Amino acid sequence: MNRKKDQESLIFLITNHLYKITVISQTMILIMAIALIFGSILYSTIPPEDIPFSGYTAVLWMLFLIVYQFNQIIVPIQNLLIFLLAFQRFLLYFFPNSEKYIIPSEKRFKCFIRWLYFIASFGNVLYIFYLLVCWAARFNHIDLCQNQEKWSTINSAIFIILDVLVMLSSIFYIFILISVLKFKRLAPILMKHNIEKAIAYQSSVLIIVKLFSIPMMFVSFSLIDIDPKYLSWNSIMNMIYYPLFFIDILTTPIVFQITYLFCNKTNLEILLKMNFRKLKTWLIICCGASSNSIDYRLELPNLSSDLTLATT
């Protein structure tokens, strides 16, 4: 009964969804990486004239575009879901009466997810179509797309805002952590709970992982040799967007894997019992843990009842 209730919780639904999407994304990236390695070996061992260069290059470009467009859709949605989950935990902790308003049913959650992907996919398709029309117009010397940079800036701005929201979501965990520590000082009986460790790990991982984007931005700015007075808003936004985008592709699985899948004692015990000599173990760590063996619950203590016990 409790297991079924846990699987209907927003934590489980979001984490399970992120797990499935991450597996698909990383599988696609792995296929592209294998294709690139195979192509490098092929071109280094066989004379270029003996290789169907155009065909293989076209396949590589198609793989790259598919992986790029897929991640361009899912990464902003992942960031939004991580923020919403942190915000929901914050509300549940400080405003328990809000539970009936902020916990959707599984049916509503799936409907919400479908609409998210539909809107993101539809917007992405429209933007690609717009770029193709602009390219064709420019090729025929027709000045048709005067607002191309404007739409590119808006696209980058939306992504950056969602990424900043993920960084800010760590603040919610910090408030929860402060409250938990305060209650533990007031009631020694609460020392049996180790929730502050899980919350500290969650906020720390979110901050540390996202901070990797900052040096990447500086590298991006340093690689472009343009006089600052000629920099447009679109150029600046792109120099921020692309480092964030590629960092998110690599780090988002780490964020939810550490903060949501390994947030309690049960999951840590499963991890410690794993045989690290087996390939399957490393596939679980790198590509996502099995949704059947993981406990998605964040072990939030019942502070109100424990505090009552401590004071009686």
Residue frames as qw, qx, qy, qz and C-alpha x, y, z in Angstrom:
[[0.000, 0.885, 0.465, 0.000, 0.00, 0.00, 0.00],
 [0.285, -0.828, 0.109, 0.470, 2.74, 2.43, 0.98],
 [0.459, -0.160, 0.599, 0.637, 4.78, 1.43, -2.08],
 [0.266, 0.605, 0.651, 0.374, 1.82, 2.15, -4.34],
 [0.110, -0.949, -0.249, 0.158, 1.29, 5.53, -2.67],
 [0.419, -0.609, 0.324, 0.590, 4.99, 6.37, -3.07],
 [0.413, 0.105, 0.671, 0.606, 4.84, 5.52, -6.78],
 [0.130, 0.793, 0.541, 0.249, 1.96, 7.96, -7.19],
 [0.319, -0.797, -0.095, 0.505, 3.94, 10.79, -5.56],
 [0.405, 0.909, -0.079, -0.062, 5.35, 13.64, -7.62],
 [0.286, -0.714, 0.621, 0.153, 8.89, 12.74, -6.53],
 [0.639, -0.011, 0.754, 0.150, 8.54, 9.26, -8.01],
 [0.606, 0.693, 0.391, -0.018, 6.77, 10.43, -11.17],
 [0.217, 0.941, -0.239, -0.099, 9.33, 13.13, -11.99],
 [0.353, -0.605, 0.701, 0.136, 12.34, 11.01, -11.06],
 [0.692, 0.155, 0.700, 0.084, 11.07, 8.03, -13.02],
 [0.548, 0.811, 0.204, -0.025, 10.41, 10.26, -16.02],
 [0.023, 0.896, -0.429, -0.115, 13.86, 11.87, -15.80],
 [0.575, -0.334, 0.736, 0.126, 15.40, 8.40, -15.57],
 [0.712, 0.418, 0.557, 0.089, 13.71, 7.18, -18.77],
 [0.395, 0.919, 0.007, -0.010, 14.54, 10.34, -20.71],
 [0.234, -0.796, 0.542, 0.132, 18.16, 10.23, -19.52],
 [0.686, -0.087, 0.703, 0.167, 18.56, 6.63, -20.69],
 [0.632, 0.670, 0.374, 0.107, 17.24, 7.58, -24.15],
 [0.146, 0.973, -0.177, -0.031, 19.43, 10.69, -24.36],
 [0.368, -0.670, 0.630, 0.136, 22.62, 8.97, -23.21],
 [0.753, 0.153, 0.622, 0.152, 21.98, 6.03, -25.55],
 [0.534, 0.820, 0.182, 0.096, 21.75, 8.45, -28.47],
 [0.057, -0.919, 0.389, 0.036, 24.93, 10.23, -27.37],
 [0.633, -0.365, 0.669, 0.137, 26.70, 6.87, -27.04],
 [0.745, 0.450, 0.467, 0.156, 25.67, 5.87, -30.58],
 [0.340, 0.935, -0.051, 0.085, 26.95, 9.19, -31.93],
 [0.327, -0.782, 0.527, 0.066, 30.24, 8.82, -30.00],
 [0.744, -0.064, 0.641, 0.177, 30.74, 5.29, -31.40],
 [0.635, 0.697, 0.300, 0.147, 30.03, 6.59, -34.91],
 [0.087, 0.963, -0.254, 0.027, 32.59, 9.40, -34.45],
 [0.521, -0.558, 0.635, 0.117, 35.24, 6.98, -33.12],
 [0.767, 0.239, 0.572, 0.168, 34.56, 4.57, -35.98],
 [0.480, 0.864, 0.115, 0.096, 34.80, 7.44, -38.47],
 [0.156, -0.888, 0.427, 0.059, 38.12, 8.62, -37.00],
 [0.640, -0.285, 0.693, 0.171, 39.58, 5.11, -37.24],
 [0.708, 0.524, 0.462, 0.103, 38.20, 4.72, -40.75],
 [0.349, 0.934, -0.039, 0.070, 39.71, 7.97, -42.03],
 [0.272, -0.802, 0.529, 0.059, 43.08, 7.30, -40.37],
 [0.609, -0.213, 0.751, 0.140, 43.50, 3.81, -41.86],
 [0.582, 0.467, 0.620, 0.242, 41.88, 4.03, -45.30],
 [0.238, -0.008, 0.287, 0.928, 42.76, 6.52, -48.06],
 [0.291, 0.408, 0.313, -0.807, 40.09, 9.24, -48.35],
 [0.416, 0.290, -0.492, -0.708, 39.40, 8.38, -52.00],
 [0.335, -0.042, -0.932, -0.132, 38.34, 4.85, -50.99],
 [0.001, 0.336, 0.752, -0.567, 35.79, 6.04, -48.41],
 [0.010, -0.657, -0.607, -0.447, 32.21, 7.03, -49.26],
 [0.247, -0.032, -0.350, 0.903, 32.97, 10.37, -47.57],
 [0.300, -0.215, -0.141, -0.919, 29.79, 12.23, -48.43],
 [0.678, -0.334, -0.558, -0.342, 27.49, 9.40, -47.33],
 [0.629, -0.276, -0.582, 0.436, 29.21, 8.74, -44.01],
 [0.149, 0.030, -0.215, 0.965, 29.53, 12.45, -43.27],
 [0.432, -0.313, -0.311, -0.787, 25.82, 12.90, -43.97],
 [0.706, -0.372, -0.602, -0.038, 25.00, 10.09, -41.52],
 [0.480, -0.163, -0.460, 0.729, 27.20, 11.69, -38.84],
 [0.077, -0.139, 0.010, -0.987, 25.56, 15.06, -39.37],
 [0.584, -0.366, -0.472, -0.550, 22.09, 13.48, -39.18],
 [0.672, -0.327, -0.601, 0.283, 23.02, 11.73, -35.92],
 [0.299, -0.059, -0.307, 0.902, 24.39, 14.98, -34.50],
 [0.267, -0.239, -0.179, -0.916, 21.29, 16.97, -35.49],
 [0.658, -0.396, -0.570, -0.291, 18.93, 14.35, -34.04],
 [0.608, -0.303, -0.529, 0.509, 20.82, 14.23, -30.73],
 [0.167, 0.037, -0.135, 0.976, 21.13, 18.03, -30.63],
 [0.392, -0.311, -0.292, -0.815, 17.45, 18.69, -31.35],
 [0.680, -0.391, -0.618, -0.057, 16.31, 15.97, -28.95],
 [0.519, -0.283, -0.452, 0.669, 18.38, 17.46, -26.13],
 [0.010, 0.165, 0.037, 0.986, 17.29, 20.98, -27.05],
 [0.552, -0.426, -0.409, -0.589, 13.74, 19.85, -26.29],
 [0.764, -0.403, -0.502, 0.048, 14.33, 17.72, -23.19],
 [0.497, 0.031, -0.412, 0.763, 17.01, 19.72, -21.32],
 [0.182, -0.312, 0.098, -0.927, 14.79, 22.79, -20.65],
 [0.738, -0.366, -0.335, -0.458, 11.96, 20.46, -19.59],
 [0.755, -0.145, -0.527, 0.362, 14.31, 18.61, -17.24],
 [0.237, 0.160, -0.326, 0.901, 15.38, 21.91, -15.70],
 [0.448, -0.357, -0.106, -0.813, 11.76, 22.96, -15.26],
 [0.819, -0.307, -0.451, -0.180, 10.85, 19.63, -13.59],
 [0.613, -0.036, -0.507, 0.605, 13.82, 19.80, -11.21],
 [0.026, -0.231, 0.200, -0.952, 12.78, 23.33, -10.19],
 [0.623, -0.343, -0.253, -0.656, 9.11, 22.36, -9.75],
 [0.798, -0.226, -0.548, 0.108, 10.07, 19.37, -7.61],
 [0.409, 0.026, -0.445, 0.796, 12.26, 21.54, -5.35],
 [0.248, -0.262, 0.024, -0.932, 9.50, 24.16, -5.10],
 [0.733, -0.327, -0.430, -0.414, 6.93, 21.48, -4.26],
 [0.688, -0.163, -0.577, 0.409, 9.13, 20.07, -1.49],
 [0.146, 0.145, -0.289, 0.935, 9.53, 23.58, -0.10],
 [0.489, -0.297, -0.138, -0.808, 5.75, 24.13, -0.02],
 [0.794, -0.259, -0.530, -0.145, 5.05, 20.69, 1.46],
 [0.571, -0.048, -0.553, 0.605, 7.58, 21.23, 4.22],
 [0.075, -0.013, -0.304, 0.950, 6.56, 24.73, 5.30],
 [0.530, 0.071, 0.057, -0.843, 2.88, 24.61, 4.26],
 [0.176, -0.004, 0.984, 0.001, 1.64, 21.02, 4.77],
 [0.449, 0.507, 0.556, -0.483, -1.97, 22.08, 4.12],
 [0.369, 0.621, -0.327, -0.610, -1.03, 22.85, 0.51],
 [0.338, -0.179, 0.906, 0.183, -0.64, 19.13, -0.24],
 [0.499, 0.484, 0.710, -0.107, -4.07, 18.70, -1.82],
 [0.359, 0.874, 0.062, -0.321, -3.43, 21.66, -4.16],
 [0.140, 0.797, -0.536, -0.242, 0.12, 20.94, -5.35],
 [0.350, -0.226, 0.902, 0.112, 0.23, 17.14, -5.67],
 [0.613, 0.291, -0.305, -0.668, -1.27, 16.15, -9.03],
 [0.900, 0.016, 0.403, -0.166, -2.60, 12.70, -9.86],
 [0.531, -0.204, 0.671, 0.475, -0.54, 10.45, -12.11],
 [0.452, 0.615, 0.600, 0.242, -3.02, 11.08, -14.94],
 [0.076, 0.988, 0.104, -0.080, -2.73, 14.87, -14.62],
 [0.412, -0.679, 0.449, 0.409, 1.04, 14.68, -14.37],
 [0.554, 0.083, 0.695, 0.450, 1.30, 12.64, -17.58],
 [0.318, 0.823, 0.444, 0.155, -1.05, 15.07, -19.31],
 [0.168, -0.948, 0.120, 0.242, 1.13, 17.97, -18.09],
 [0.517, -0.406, 0.595, 0.463, 4.27, 16.23, -19.40],
 [0.528, 0.422, 0.646, 0.355, 2.67, 15.57, -22.79],
 [0.171, 0.954, 0.243, 0.035, 1.70, 19.22, -23.12],
 [0.353, -0.796, 0.325, 0.370, 5.22, 20.31, -22.14],
 [0.523, -0.151, 0.681, 0.490, 6.76, 18.14, -24.84],
 [0.420, 0.667, 0.571, 0.228, 4.15, 19.17, -27.40],
 [0.020, 0.990, 0.062, -0.124, 4.76, 22.89, -26.80],
 [0.399, -0.670, 0.482, 0.400, 8.56, 22.47, -26.76],
 [0.552, 0.086, 0.716, 0.418, 8.57, 20.27, -29.88],
 [0.349, 0.798, 0.474, 0.132, 6.12, 22.49, -31.77],
 [0.087, -0.965, 0.101, 0.225, 8.14, 25.61, -30.92],
 [0.484, -0.470, 0.598, 0.433, 11.37, 23.90, -31.94],
 [0.535, 0.362, 0.679, 0.350, 9.91, 22.74, -35.27],
 [0.213, 0.936, 0.281, 0.007, 8.59, 26.24, -35.99],
 [0.254, -0.858, 0.304, 0.328, 11.98, 27.75, -35.20],
 [0.539, -0.175, 0.689, 0.452, 13.81, 25.27, -37.48],
 [0.444, 0.632, 0.588, 0.241, 11.29, 25.96, -40.26],
 [0.020, 0.986, 0.069, -0.151, 11.83, 29.70, -39.77],
 [0.391, -0.647, 0.498, 0.424, 15.62, 29.26, -40.02],
 [0.549, 0.152, 0.715, 0.405, 15.27, 27.20, -43.21],
 [0.309, 0.849, 0.415, 0.103, 13.05, 29.87, -44.76],
 [0.155, -0.937, 0.169, 0.264, 15.57, 32.56, -43.78],
 [0.513, -0.367, 0.630, 0.453, 18.44, 30.50, -45.22],
 [0.504, 0.446, 0.659, 0.337, 16.56, 29.97, -48.51],
 [0.151, 0.959, 0.237, -0.024, 15.67, 33.68, -48.71],
 [0.294, -0.814, 0.354, 0.355, 19.27, 34.72, -48.05],
 [0.585, -0.069, 0.685, 0.429, 20.50, 32.22, -50.66],
 [0.372, 0.615, 0.578, 0.386, 18.22, 33.90, -53.20],
 [0.262, 0.091, -0.038, 0.960, 19.32, 37.38, -52.05],
 [0.336, -0.650, -0.439, -0.522, 15.94, 38.17, -50.50],
 [0.068, 0.230, -0.561, 0.793, 15.94, 40.20, -47.28],
 [0.567, -0.412, -0.561, -0.440, 13.09, 38.35, -45.58],
 [0.728, -0.488, -0.451, 0.170, 14.19, 37.64, -42.00],
 [0.132, 0.695, -0.242, 0.664, 15.09, 40.87, -40.28],
 [0.584, -0.598, 0.263, -0.482, 14.09, 39.50, -36.85],
 [0.863, 0.102, -0.491, 0.066, 16.14, 36.29, -36.97],
 [0.346, 0.290, -0.603, 0.658, 18.51, 37.45, -34.22],
 [0.445, -0.340, 0.240, -0.793, 15.56, 38.53, -32.09],
 [0.911, -0.136, -0.163, -0.352, 14.00, 35.04, -32.13],
 [0.744, 0.209, -0.535, 0.341, 17.38, 33.43, -31.49],
 [0.046, 0.377, -0.495, 0.781, 17.85, 35.71, -28.47],
 [0.686, -0.285, 0.102, -0.661, 14.39, 34.82, -27.11],
 [0.925, 0.021, -0.371, -0.076, 15.13, 31.10, -27.50],
 [0.549, 0.259, -0.560, 0.565, 18.44, 31.44, -25.64],
 [0.210, -0.405, 0.342, -0.822, 16.86, 33.65, -22.95],
 [0.836, -0.261, -0.102, -0.472, 14.15, 31.06, -22.15],
 [0.872, 0.058, -0.441, 0.207, 16.77, 28.35, -21.75],
 [0.327, 0.344, -0.480, 0.737, 19.00, 30.53, -19.55],
 [0.472, -0.420, 0.173, -0.755, 16.05, 31.52, -17.32],
 [0.930, -0.194, -0.203, -0.238, 15.16, 27.85, -16.75],
 [0.743, 0.183, -0.464, 0.446, 18.80, 27.06, -15.97],
 [0.020, 0.420, -0.393, 0.818, 18.96, 29.91, -13.46],
 [0.721, -0.375, -0.019, -0.582, 15.77, 28.58, -11.84],
 [0.914, -0.061, -0.386, 0.111, 17.52, 25.25, -11.25],
 [0.442, 0.282, -0.456, 0.719, 20.37, 27.08, -9.55],
 [0.301, -0.401, 0.217, -0.837, 17.90, 29.04, -7.42],
 [0.821, -0.284, -0.364, -0.335, 16.07, 25.84, -6.47],
 [0.627, 0.046, -0.607, 0.486, 18.98, 25.01, -4.17],
 [0.115, -0.335, 0.309, -0.883, 17.78, 27.96, -2.04],
 [0.758, -0.315, -0.194, -0.537, 14.60, 26.00, -1.25],
 [0.856, -0.087, -0.474, 0.185, 16.71, 23.15, 0.10],
 [0.336, 0.265, -0.450, 0.784, 18.80, 25.56, 2.16],
 [0.438, -0.383, 0.118, -0.805, 15.64, 26.94, 3.85],
 [0.896, -0.227, -0.293, -0.247, 14.50, 23.38, 4.62],
 [0.718, 0.121, -0.500, 0.468, 17.95, 22.54, 5.98],
 [0.026, 0.367, -0.366, 0.855, 17.97, 25.59, 8.27],
 [0.671, -0.348, -0.016, -0.654, 14.53, 24.66, 9.59],
 [0.909, -0.090, -0.406, 0.004, 15.51, 21.03, 10.20],
 [0.532, 0.201, -0.499, 0.653, 18.64, 22.06, 12.10],
 [0.242, -0.407, 0.226, -0.851, 16.62, 24.54, 14.16],
 [0.831, -0.297, -0.143, -0.448, 14.14, 21.85, 15.17],
 [0.848, 0.037, -0.468, 0.248, 16.95, 19.45, 16.03],
 [0.236, 0.314, -0.473, 0.789, 18.43, 21.96, 18.44],
 [0.499, -0.341, 0.144, -0.784, 15.02, 22.41, 20.09],
 [0.910, -0.157, 0.162, -0.349, 14.25, 18.70, 20.34],
 [0.173, -0.555, 0.807, 0.104, 17.13, 16.23, 20.87],
 [0.717, 0.141, 0.667, -0.150, 14.83, 13.34, 19.92],
 [0.652, 0.725, 0.023, -0.219, 15.07, 14.54, 16.32],
 [0.128, -0.690, 0.677, 0.224, 18.71, 13.49, 16.26],
 [0.671, 0.049, 0.739, 0.037, 17.52, 10.11, 15.00],
 [0.631, 0.725, 0.272, -0.042, 16.79, 11.73, 11.62],
 [0.526, -0.300, 0.382, 0.699, 19.54, 12.30, 9.05],
 [0.447, 0.769, 0.448, 0.093, 17.44, 14.36, 6.66],
 [0.045, -0.937, 0.146, 0.315, 19.79, 17.36, 6.93],
 [0.454, -0.360, 0.665, 0.471, 22.51, 15.32, 5.22],
 [0.471, 0.440, 0.706, 0.293, 20.27, 14.50, 2.26],
 [0.175, 0.944, 0.274, -0.059, 19.15, 18.12, 1.93],
 [0.265, -0.799, 0.352, 0.409, 22.72, 19.39, 2.23],
 [0.505, -0.077, 0.724, 0.463, 23.83, 16.97, -0.49],
 [0.401, 0.676, 0.596, 0.165, 20.99, 18.06, -2.75],
 [0.060, 0.984, 0.058, -0.154, 21.68, 21.78, -2.45],
 [0.397, -0.644, 0.501, 0.420, 25.46, 21.25, -2.69],
 [0.549, 0.127, 0.719, 0.407, 25.24, 19.09, -5.81],
 [0.339, 0.826, 0.442, 0.086, 22.91, 21.53, -7.55],
 [0.074, -0.963, 0.134, 0.223, 25.22, 24.47, -6.84],
 [0.473, -0.502, 0.603, 0.400, 28.52, 22.70, -7.59],
 [0.575, 0.294, 0.689, 0.329, 27.34, 21.11, -10.83],
 [0.305, 0.886, 0.339, 0.091, 25.89, 24.34, -12.15],
 [0.247, -0.879, 0.231, 0.337, 29.02, 26.29, -11.21],
 [0.631, -0.087, 0.592, 0.493, 30.89, 24.27, -13.85],
 [0.435, 0.746, 0.448, 0.230, 29.03, 26.38, -16.41],
 [0.117, -0.962, 0.023, 0.244, 30.78, 29.59, -15.31],
 [0.392, -0.528, 0.552, 0.513, 34.34, 28.70, -16.48],
 [0.499, 0.331, 0.713, 0.365, 32.82, 27.34, -19.70],
 [0.207, 0.923, 0.324, -0.022, 31.25, 30.75, -20.32],
 [0.226, -0.846, 0.300, 0.378, 34.59, 32.50, -19.82],
 [0.501, -0.145, 0.714, 0.468, 36.18, 30.07, -22.28],
 [0.410, 0.643, 0.617, 0.193, 33.39, 30.79, -24.75],
 [0.052, 0.982, 0.079, -0.166, 33.94, 34.54, -24.44],
 [0.364, -0.684, 0.476, 0.415, 37.73, 34.20, -24.77],
 [0.576, 0.091, 0.712, 0.392, 37.52, 32.08, -27.93],
 [0.353, 0.779, 0.466, 0.227, 35.57, 34.74, -29.82],
 [0.420, -0.242, 0.052, 0.873, 37.81, 37.58, -30.89],
 [0.094, 0.730, 0.499, 0.458, 35.27, 40.36, -31.39],
 [0.105, 0.250, -0.219, 0.937, 35.50, 43.99, -30.44],
 [0.017, -0.383, -0.784, 0.488, 33.07, 44.43, -27.50],
 [0.252, 0.406, 0.094, -0.873, 31.41, 47.39, -29.17],
 [0.446, 0.188, -0.608, -0.629, 30.32, 45.11, -32.04],
 [0.054, -0.108, -0.977, 0.177, 28.83, 42.44, -29.77],
 [0.485, -0.304, -0.319, -0.755, 25.06, 42.14, -30.11],
 [0.624, -0.288, 0.463, -0.560, 22.67, 40.82, -27.50],
 [0.950, 0.178, -0.106, -0.234, 22.25, 37.71, -29.63],
 [0.603, 0.480, -0.570, 0.286, 26.01, 37.03, -29.61],
 [0.153, -0.446, 0.637, -0.610, 26.20, 37.48, -25.83],
 [0.800, -0.113, 0.273, -0.522, 23.18, 35.23, -25.23],
 [0.907, 0.295, -0.289, -0.077, 24.62, 32.52, -27.48],
 [0.385, 0.500, -0.651, 0.422, 27.97, 32.62, -25.66],
 [0.399, -0.293, 0.611, -0.618, 26.05, 31.99, -22.43],
 [0.856, 0.089, 0.053, -0.506, 23.55, 29.54, -23.92],
 [0.799, 0.353, -0.482, -0.066, 25.86, 26.99, -25.56],
 [0.200, 0.362, -0.793, 0.448, 28.12, 26.34, -22.52],
 [0.519, -0.114, 0.515, -0.673, 25.03, 25.96, -20.33],
 [0.847, 0.218, -0.142, -0.463, 23.39, 23.67, -22.86],
 [0.712, 0.334, -0.614, 0.068, 26.29, 21.23, -23.24],
 [0.001, -0.311, 0.749, -0.585, 27.06, 21.28, -19.50],
 [0.661, -0.051, 0.321, -0.676, 23.40, 20.46, -18.80],
 [0.842, 0.237, -0.396, -0.279, 23.46, 17.49, -21.18],
 [0.551, 0.287, -0.717, 0.316, 26.34, 16.04, -19.18],
 [0.064, 0.186, -0.666, 0.719, 25.38, 17.08, -15.66],
 [0.621, -0.210, -0.022, -0.755, 21.58, 16.84, -15.43],
 [0.845, -0.095, -0.516, -0.104, 21.74, 13.02, -15.03],
 [0.464, 0.113, -0.621, 0.622, 24.28, 13.53, -12.23],
 [0.241, -0.271, 0.250, -0.898, 22.04, 16.07, -10.50],
 [0.766, -0.212, -0.048, -0.604, 18.95, 13.91, -10.28],
 [0.805, 0.065, -0.584, 0.084, 20.88, 10.67, -9.84],
 [0.374, 0.123, -0.614, 0.684, 22.64, 11.94, -6.73],
 [0.198, -0.146, 0.316, -0.917, 19.99, 14.21, -5.29],
 [0.707, -0.052, -0.017, -0.705, 16.86, 12.18, -5.93],
 [0.864, 0.072, -0.475, -0.152, 17.84, 8.52, -6.32],
 [0.658, 0.007, -0.585, 0.475, 20.42, 8.33, -3.53],
 [0.172, -0.575, 0.140, -0.787, 18.65, 10.51, -0.97],
 [0.731, -0.491, 0.186, -0.436, 17.99, 7.90, 1.70],
 [0.436, -0.500, 0.744, -0.085, 19.52, 5.00, 3.58],
 [0.847, 0.215, 0.470, -0.121, 17.83, 2.27, 1.52],
 [0.674, 0.735, -0.064, 0.027, 19.35, 3.50, -1.72],
 [0.005, 0.799, -0.590, 0.116, 22.79, 3.93, -0.18],
 [0.661, -0.271, 0.689, -0.120, 22.66, 0.34, 1.07],
 [0.840, 0.469, 0.270, -0.036, 21.78, -0.83, -2.45],
 [0.405, 0.856, -0.313, 0.074, 24.74, 1.13, -3.83],
 [0.268, -0.669, 0.678, -0.142, 27.17, -0.32, -1.28],
 [0.773, -0.046, 0.624, -0.108, 26.05, -3.88, -2.07],
 [0.719, 0.666, -0.065, -0.185, 26.72, -3.46, -5.80],
 [0.818, -0.153, 0.355, 0.427, 29.54, -5.40, -7.44],
 [0.151, 0.879, -0.164, -0.421, 31.70, -2.72, -9.11],
 [0.329, -0.332, 0.774, 0.427, 33.54, -5.36, -11.13],
 [0.433, 0.454, 0.769, 0.128, 30.47, -5.89, -13.27],
 [0.128, 0.171, 0.393, 0.894, 29.68, -3.79, -16.34],
 [0.247, -0.653, -0.650, -0.301, 26.00, -3.69, -15.33],
 [0.430, -0.658, -0.368, 0.496, 26.88, -1.79, -12.14],
 [0.268, -0.294, 0.171, 0.901, 28.68, 0.96, -14.06],
 [0.041, -0.366, -0.630, -0.684, 25.83, 1.16, -16.57],
 [0.333, -0.728, -0.598, 0.037, 23.43, 1.72, -13.65],
 [0.398, -0.594, -0.150, 0.683, 25.66, 4.45, -12.16],
 [0.200, -0.171, 0.369, 0.891, 26.31, 6.21, -15.48],
 [0.165, -0.198, -0.634, -0.729, 22.96, 5.77, -17.20],
 [0.559, -0.320, 0.019, -0.764, 20.46, 5.65, -14.35],
 [0.203, -0.155, 0.905, -0.339, 19.45, 3.26, -11.66],
 [0.201, -0.275, -0.891, -0.300, 16.80, 0.62, -12.11],
 [0.381, -0.354, -0.013, -0.854, 13.43, 2.10, -11.33],
 [0.799, -0.310, -0.456, -0.240, 12.38, -1.17, -9.66],
 [0.747, -0.174, -0.462, 0.445, 15.15, -1.24, -7.07],
 [0.242, 0.229, -0.213, 0.919, 15.29, 2.42, -6.09],
 [0.207, -0.696, -0.617, 0.303, 13.42, 4.12, -3.30],
 [0.248, 0.549, 0.226, 0.765, 12.45, 7.60, -4.51],
 [0.398, -0.839, -0.360, -0.087, 11.17, 8.89, -1.20],
 [0.219, 0.549, -0.374, 0.715, 12.88, 11.78, 0.48],
 [0.550, -0.384, -0.696, 0.257, 12.92, 10.84, 4.15],
 [0.105, -0.539, 0.101, -0.829, 11.43, 14.03, 5.56],
 [0.207, -0.148, -0.834, 0.489, 10.86, 13.63, 9.29],
 [0.299, -0.724, -0.535, -0.316, 7.51, 14.26, 10.88],
 [0.283, 0.277, -0.383, 0.835, 8.80, 17.24, 12.80],
 [0.447, -0.457, 0.006, -0.769, 5.51, 18.28, 14.34],
 [0.887, -0.328, -0.261, -0.195, 4.82, 14.89, 15.95],
 [0.757, 0.063, -0.402, 0.512, 8.42, 14.40, 17.06],
 [0.091, 0.414, -0.265, 0.866, 8.53, 17.86, 18.59],
 [0.654, -0.472, -0.081, -0.585, 5.34, 17.10, 20.52],
 [0.918, -0.184, -0.334, 0.111, 6.87, 13.88, 21.85],
 [0.569, 0.241, -0.358, 0.700, 10.03, 15.71, 22.86],
 [0.097, -0.420, 0.208, -0.878, 8.17, 18.31, 24.85],
 [0.753, -0.422, -0.190, -0.467, 5.86, 15.95, 26.74]]
